[in-house]
């Protein structure tokens, strides 16, 4: 999330997808969505990758290349980012479907995902006293 203020790890904020970065992480293709906080007036004009300054992209590339020991393959526009997002949603839905466990009595339903507590849809800002963080 590209933000003009700090966000806590695990914070939930309404975001707008503006691009995606492709990278090679130990031989595995990995994608990182580039988003901006939807209600931040300082990012209101950032609608696509072309609205992000070249230096900001270099900072992002440097962070992942140095801190994560990855090889950056490139940055792509919002159209490609939305494709990556939809593909990720499809995989999530595919792997998070409950399955019938034939070994359990009565054909119990189990899920590959651990149950999560209900969280609010979004938090307006990290300064919100009701902010959820991990």
N, C-alpha and C positions, 0 to 999 in steps of 0.2 A: 504494500500500500504506500503510495507516494503521498505524504502528508506534510503539512507545515507545522504540525505539533506532534509530540511523542504519543505513540499508542502502546499500551501495555501488551505484552505477549498474551494471546488468547482473547484480546478485546474484540468485540463484535461491533462493526460500524458499517453503515450503508455505503457501498462503493460502486464506482462506475468503471467498467473494464475499458481500457484505452489502448492496450497493446499486449504483446507477449514476447518473452525472451526464450530462445531455444539454447540448450546447453548439453554438453556431454559430461555426465557425472559418473566417472569410473566406468566408461564404456556403455552407459545406459543413457538414452535420450531422455531429457527432462525438460519440462516447460514451466515457466514462471509467468503467471499473469501479472501484468502491470495495471494497477488500479489507482484511482484517486478517491478521496473521501467525497461522497456525493454532495453533501451540504456545505462543504467548505467553499466560501466565496472566492478564495485565492486559486481554486482549481476549477472554477466554473467554465473557463475557456479551454480546458484540457479535455478534448473530445476524442482525440486519436493520437497515435504515436508521434505524428508530425508536430504536435503541440508541445511536446516535451523537449526541452533544450538539449543540445548535443552533449554538453558537459554533464548534465544529470544522467544521461545514458552511460557515459563513460564511468561515472561514479558507481552506478549499479553494476556495470560489467566488472570493474575493478574489485568491488566487494565480493562478488561470487567467485571470481578467478583466484583471488588471494585467500579469502577466508574459507572457502569451500573446496578449493583445489579442483575446480572445474574448468572446462574449455567452453567458452561462449561461442555459439554457432551463429548467432544473429538476433536481431530484433525484427518483429513483424507487426503489422498494423492491426487495428481493431477487428477487421473482418476475419483475419486468421486467428486472432485471440478468441473470438466468439466460437469458431470451429473447435478450438482446443477445449474451451469451456464446455461446449455441448458433448464432445467426446468423453470428457471426464465425468459429466453427469450420467451419461449412458453406462459407463463402467461402474460408477457408484451404485446405480440402480440395479445393474446386473449382479454385483457381488454383495449387495445388502439385502436382497430378497430373502425373506424367511424360508427355510427349507423344512420339510418334514423329516424328523429323525426316526427312522424305522426301528431303532433299538429301544426307544422309549415306549413306555406303556401308553396305549391310546394314540400313538402317532403324534407325539408332542411336536410343537413348532419351535424351532430354534433359529437364531439369527447369527451370521458370522460377525456382526458388530456388537460391541458391548453396549448395553443401554446407557444413554446419556441423559443427564437431568435436563428438564425443559429450560431453555434460555430465551431471553427476549429476542425479538426479530432484529433489533439494532440498538445501539447506544449512541445518542447524539454526539457526545464528545467524551474524551478520556477524563475530563474534569467533572463529569456527571457523578454525583455521589452514589448512584445506583449502578455504576459501571460494573460489568462482569469481566473478570480477568482470570487467567490461569496461572 
